[in-house]
Amino acid sequence: MKIYGDRNSGNCQKVKWVCDALALPSTWIDVDTMAGGSRTPEFLKLNSAGQVPVVVLDDGRTLAQSNAIIRYLARGSALIPDDDYLAAKMDEWLFWEQYSHEPYIAVCRMQMVYLGKSQGDLDPEKVKRGYFALARMEHQLHQTRFLVGDELTLADVSLLAYTRVAHEGSFHIDGYASVRRWVGDAERALGVPPAV
């Protein structure tokens, strides 16, 4: 399996973490999205949306969208609950991450780290929605060790990717004790070095 990704992307990191956690053989192929690497004719043949990550499976089929990829790769593993309801709760968090977390926390990070914007340049509504996302996570993680109970699932993999580097987009998690605790727990469970 080949993973086409940008190492600076949390969405791409999710795929690498799942492959590593499940010892799935894969080859990483760097795509520099800031230099237009996901817009080349060759890349667009893999994913016409021009987005990373994309995996090319052993049989040549391709799959895009980080949460769809990790859901496919983790089938039959402990990263997806056996209980159908808990698996659906995991999916609930996966959908929520792409709609109510990533568009705010990841986008503010991208604007500051890669586009050189200052904290004052950020859209106040994006900042507000990012903190709302952190507050929702805090509420859940005050009740459970991980997002869907006591065991790590793909929900945690998905939300860890950008939450652990939220400070790079001016989001401070100092006041979110349960989120801070969870970041450490999830990093350790995945064998991921702590973010700096």
C-alpha positions in Angstrom: 0.0 0.0 0.0 1.2 3.5 -0.8 0.2 6.5 1.2 0.4 9.9 -0.6 0.6 12.5 2.1 2.0 15.7 3.5 3.7 15.2 6.8 2.5 18.6 8.0 -1.1 17.5 7.6 -2.9 16.1 10.6 -5.3 14.3 8.2 -2.3 12.5 6.7 -0.8 11.8 10.1 -4.0 9.9 11.1 -3.4 7.4 8.3 0.2 6.9 9.2 -0.7 6.4 12.9 -3.3 3.7 12.1 -0.8 1.9 9.8 1.8 2.0 12.4 -0.5 0.9 15.3 -1.8 -2.0 13.2 1.6 -2.9 11.7 0.2 -2.5 8.2 2.9 -2.5 5.5 3.0 0.8 3.7 5.2 3.1 1.8 4.9 6.9 2.4 5.2 9.1 -0.6 5.7 12.8 0.3 3.4 15.3 -1.4 4.2 19.0 -0.8 0.8 20.5 -0.9 2.1 24.1 -0.4 4.2 23.7 -3.5 1.2 22.4 -5.5 2.1 18.7 -5.2 -1.6 17.7 -4.9 -2.5 19.6 -8.1 -0.2 17.8 -10.6 -1.8 15.8 -13.4 -0.3 12.6 -11.9 -1.8 13.3 -8.5 -5.1 14.3 -9.8 -5.3 10.8 -11.5 -5.2 9.4 -7.9 -7.7 11.9 -6.4 -9.5 14.3 -8.7 -10.3 16.5 -5.6 -6.6 17.3 -5.3 -6.4 16.5 -1.6 -4.2 14.4 0.6 -4.1 11.8 2.0 -4.7 9.2 -0.7 -3.9 5.6 -0.4 -3.3 3.2 -3.3 -4.1 -0.3 -2.1 -2.2 -3.3 -3.1 -4.7 -4.1 -5.9 -4.4 -0.6 -7.4 -7.6 0.9 -6.1 -7.4 4.3 -4.5 -9.2 5.7 -1.4 -9.2 9.3 -0.2 -10.6 11.3 2.8 -8.7 10.6 6.0 -11.5 9.3 8.1 -12.7 7.0 5.3 -9.2 5.7 4.9 -8.7 4.9 8.6 -12.1 3.4 8.9 -11.2 1.0 6.0 -7.7 0.2 7.3 -8.9 -0.5 10.9 -11.8 -2.9 10.0 -11.7 -5.9 12.3 -9.2 -4.3 14.7 -9.6 -3.1 18.3 -9.7 0.5 17.0 -13.3 0.0 16.0 -15.6 -1.2 18.8 -17.3 -4.6 18.3 -20.5 -3.1 19.8 -22.6 -1.6 16.9 -23.8 1.3 19.0 -20.3 2.2 20.2 -19.0 1.9 16.6 -21.8 4.3 15.6 -20.7 6.7 18.4 -17.2 6.5 17.0 -18.5 7.4 13.6 -20.4 10.3 15.1 -17.2 11.7 16.4 -15.5 11.1 13.0 -18.1 13.1 11.1 -18.1 15.8 13.8 -14.3 16.1 13.5 -14.5 17.0 9.8 -17.4 19.4 10.2 -17.0 21.0 13.6 -13.4 20.7 14.6 -11.0 20.6 11.7 -12.5 23.6 9.8 -11.6 25.8 12.8 -8.7 24.4 14.7 -6.8 23.0 11.7 -7.6 26.0 9.4 -6.3 28.5 12.0 -3.2 26.5 12.4 -2.6 26.4 8.7 -3.1 30.1 8.4 -0.6 30.9 11.2 2.0 28.3 10.5 2.0 28.1 6.7 0.5 31.4 5.6 2.3 33.5 8.2 -0.9 35.2 9.6 -0.8 36.6 13.1 -3.3 35.7 15.8 -5.0 39.0 15.2 -5.6 38.1 11.5 -7.6 35.0 12.3 -11.4 35.1 11.7 -12.9 35.6 15.2 -15.8 33.2 14.3 -13.3 30.4 13.5 -11.6 31.0 16.8 -14.9 31.0 18.6 -16.0 27.7 16.9 -12.6 26.2 17.6 -13.0 26.8 21.3 -16.5 25.5 21.2 -15.1 22.3 19.7 -12.6 22.0 22.5 -15.3 22.6 25.1 -17.4 19.8 23.7 -14.4 17.5 23.8 -13.7 18.6 27.4 -17.3 17.8 28.4 -17.0 14.2 27.0 -13.5 13.5 28.2 -14.4 14.6 31.7 -16.8 11.6 31.7 -14.8 9.0 29.8 -11.1 8.3 29.4 -11.4 8.3 25.6 -14.1 9.7 23.4 -16.1 6.5 23.1 -15.4 5.0 26.6 -12.3 3.4 28.2 -10.6 2.2 25.0 -8.9 4.1 22.2 -10.8 4.1 18.9 -10.5 5.8 15.6 -12.5 8.8 17.1 -9.4 9.5 19.2 -7.0 9.0 16.4 -9.0 11.4 14.2 -9.4 14.2 16.8 -5.8 13.8 18.2 -4.2 14.9 14.9 -5.1 18.6 15.2 -6.0 18.9 18.9 -2.5 18.1 20.0 -1.1 21.0 17.9 -4.0 23.4 18.5 -1.6 25.8 20.1 0.0 26.4 16.7 -3.3 28.0 15.6 -3.5 30.1 18.8 -5.8 27.7 20.7 -4.7 27.2 24.2 -5.8 24.0 26.0 -4.5 25.0 29.4 -8.0 25.4 30.7 -9.1 22.0 29.4 -7.7 19.6 31.9 -9.5 16.5 30.5 -8.4 17.3 26.9 -4.8 17.7 28.1 -4.9 14.4 29.9 -6.5 12.7 26.9 -3.9 14.0 24.5 -1.2 12.3 26.6 -3.2 9.1 26.9 -3.9 8.9 23.2 -0.3 9.7 22.2 0.9 7.0 24.5 -1.7 4.5 23.3 -0.7 5.1 19.7 3.1 5.2 20.5 3.2 8.8 19.1 5.9 11.1 20.5 4.3 14.2 22.2 3.8 17.3 20.1 6.2 20.1 20.8 
